[in-house]
Amino acid sequence: MSYDRTHPTGRDAGADSAGRSVRLAATVVGGTFLLVGVLGFVPGITTNVDDLTFAGHESGAELLGIFHVSILHNIVHLLFGVAGLAMARSVAGATWYLIGGGVIYLVLAVYGAVIDHDSAANFVPVNAADNWLHLGLGIGMIGLGLIGLRARPGTVGANRPA
């Protein structure tokens, strides 16, 4: 048995759904990054906030008492959040935000796994918990971004030709 997935306007309903889904995913991911960036500066949510340094492994602050953070790390989260919200305005932008951001987080996970966490190379800074989180974020963001590849031009929210 075959199901008609065609939208009454003649568009593929699955492609429309994919477009909405990827834009929503980028909005949620971007909003989450913004929240995490702000929370990285909040005492109580971030332990040892008085030991927060601009960059480097010397920062003694940990978000939720688990994830090593610095001012630079928090700024990166804030910038990723702003980028996600801006790019979520179109299907193409949302797709590439999620896939590109996912690749960046996979690279960061590998980087964190191979460097000495007590060396100057750990300028972000990262710890083992960050590495696992970055790996999960990378895989998850790429997976969500792939949804956007199903959306076709003309999909609700897609960039329209000028």
CORLIN-V861767 format. One record per residue. N is the residue number from 1. RES is the residue in one small letter. SS is DSSP state (H for helix, E for strand, C for the rest). PSI is psi in radians with two decimals (none if undefined). OMEGA is omega in degrees with one decimal (* if undefined). Layout:
<<N:RES:SS:PSI:OMEGA> <N:RES:SS:PSI:OMEGA>>
This chain:
<<1:m:C:2.40:-177.6> <2:s:C:2.45:178.2> <3:y:C:2.43:177.5> <4:d:C:1.98:-179.8> <5:r:C:0.19:-175.4> <6:t:E:2.28:176.3> <7:h:C:2.62:-179.7> <8:p:C:-0.41:178.9> <9:t:C:0.00:-179.7> <10:g:C:-0.06:178.4> <11:r:C:2.72:176.6> <12:d:E:2.03:-177.8> <13:a:H:-0.58:178.0> <14:g:H:-0.67:178.3> <15:a:H:-0.69:176.4> <16:d:H:-0.77:179.9> <17:s:H:-0.72:178.9> <18:a:H:-0.72:179.2> <19:g:H:-0.81:177.9> <20:r:H:-0.72:-177.5> <21:s:H:-0.77:-177.8> <22:v:H:-0.61:177.0> <23:r:H:-0.72:177.4> <24:l:H:-0.76:179.9> <25:a:H:-0.78:179.4> <26:a:H:-0.64:177.8> <27:t:H:-0.79:-179.7> <28:v:H:-0.78:179.8> <29:v:H:-0.80:178.6> <30:g:H:-0.77:178.1> <31:g:H:-0.66:178.4> <32:t:H:-0.74:177.1> <33:f:H:-0.72:177.2> <34:l:H:-0.82:179.7> <35:l:H:-0.81:-179.7> <36:v:H:-0.68:178.1> <37:g:H:-0.73:177.8> <38:v:H:-0.81:-177.8> <39:l:H:-0.41:177.5> <40:g:C:-0.22:178.5> <41:f:C:-0.03:-172.7> <42:v:C:2.05:176.5> <43:p:E:2.47:-178.3> <44:g:C:-0.81:173.9> <45:i:C:-0.69:174.9> <46:t:E:2.11:179.5> <47:t:E:2.66:177.7> <48:n:C:0.71:-177.4> <49:v:H:-0.41:176.1> <50:d:H:-0.35:179.7> <51:d:H:0.19:-179.9> <52:l:C:2.15:176.4> <53:t:C:2.94:-178.9> <54:f:C:-0.82:-179.1> <55:a:C:2.95:174.7> <56:g:C:2.81:-176.5> <57:h:C:-0.14:179.5> <58:e:C:-0.28:179.0> <59:s:C:2.21:-178.5> <60:g:C:0.07:-176.8> <61:a:C:2.50:178.5> <62:e:E:2.15:175.7> <63:l:E:2.21:-177.2> <64:l:C:0.32:-179.2> <65:g:C:0.21:-174.7> <66:i:C:-0.86:-170.5> <67:f:E:2.09:-179.1> <68:h:E:2.24:179.3> <69:v:C:2.78:173.7> <70:s:C:3.07:176.8> <71:i:H:-0.77:177.9> <72:l:H:-0.79:179.9> <73:h:H:-0.79:179.2> <74:n:H:-0.69:178.0> <75:i:H:-0.71:177.3> <76:v:H:-0.75:177.4> <77:h:H:-0.75:178.6> <78:l:H:-0.76:179.6> <79:l:H:-0.71:176.6> <80:f:H:-0.65:178.8> <81:g:H:-0.83:178.5> <82:v:H:-0.76:179.0> <83:a:H:-0.74:-179.9> <84:g:H:-0.78:-180.0> <85:l:H:-0.68:179.1> <86:a:H:-0.76:-175.9> <87:m:H:-0.31:178.3> <88:a:C:-0.10:-179.4> <89:r:C:-0.29:176.9> <90:s:C:2.72:178.8> <91:v:H:-0.80:-179.5> <92:a:H:-0.78:179.3> <93:g:H:-0.79:179.9> <94:a:H:-0.74:-179.8> <95:t:H:-0.85:-176.4> <96:w:H:-0.49:173.3> <97:y:H:-0.86:-176.9> <98:l:H:-0.80:-179.4> <99:i:H:-0.84:-179.8> <100:g:H:-0.76:177.5> <101:g:H:-0.67:177.2> <102:g:H:-0.74:178.0> <103:v:H:-0.75:178.6> <104:i:H:-0.75:-179.7> <105:y:H:-0.57:174.1> <106:l:H:-0.74:177.4> <107:v:H:-0.73:179.0> <108:l:H:-0.64:177.7> <109:a:H:-0.77:178.1> <110:v:H:-0.78:178.4> <111:y:H:-0.85:-179.7> <112:g:H:-0.49:-179.6> <113:a:H:-0.45:-174.6> <114:v:H:-0.32:-178.8> <115:i:C:2.80:171.9> <116:d:C:2.09:-175.8> <117:h:C:-0.24:178.7> <118:d:C:0.26:-178.4> <119:s:C:2.97:177.7> <120:a:C:-0.35:178.3> <121:a:C:-0.35:179.9> <122:n:C:1.08:-174.8> <123:f:C:-0.24:-173.6> <124:v:C:-0.87:-7.0> <125:p:C:2.89:177.8> <126:v:C:2.74:172.1> <127:n:C:-3.07:-177.0> <128:a:H:-0.70:179.0> <129:a:H:-0.72:177.1> <130:d:H:-0.74:-178.7> <131:n:H:-0.80:178.9> <132:w:H:-0.72:178.2> <133:l:H:-0.78:179.5> <134:h:H:-0.67:176.7> <135:l:H:-0.84:178.8> <136:g:H:-0.73:177.9> <137:l:H:-0.77:-179.7> <138:g:H:-0.85:-179.8> <139:i:H:-0.79:-178.7> <140:g:H:-0.78:-179.2> <141:m:H:-0.73:178.5> <142:i:H:-0.77:178.2> <143:g:H:-0.78:178.0> <144:l:H:-0.67:179.3> <145:g:H:-0.56:179.7> <146:l:H:-0.43:175.6> <147:i:H:-0.69:-178.2> <148:g:H:-0.41:179.2> <149:l:C:-0.31:175.7> <150:r:C:-0.41:-178.3> <151:a:C:2.38:-178.4> <152:r:C:2.81:173.8> <153:p:C:2.43:-177.1> <154:g:C:-0.12:177.7> <155:t:C:2.58:178.6> <156:v:C:2.17:178.5> <157:g:C:-0.10:179.3> <158:a:C:2.75:175.0> <159:n:C:2.32:178.0> <160:r:C:2.50:177.7> <161:p:C:2.51:-179.0> <162:a:C:none:*>>
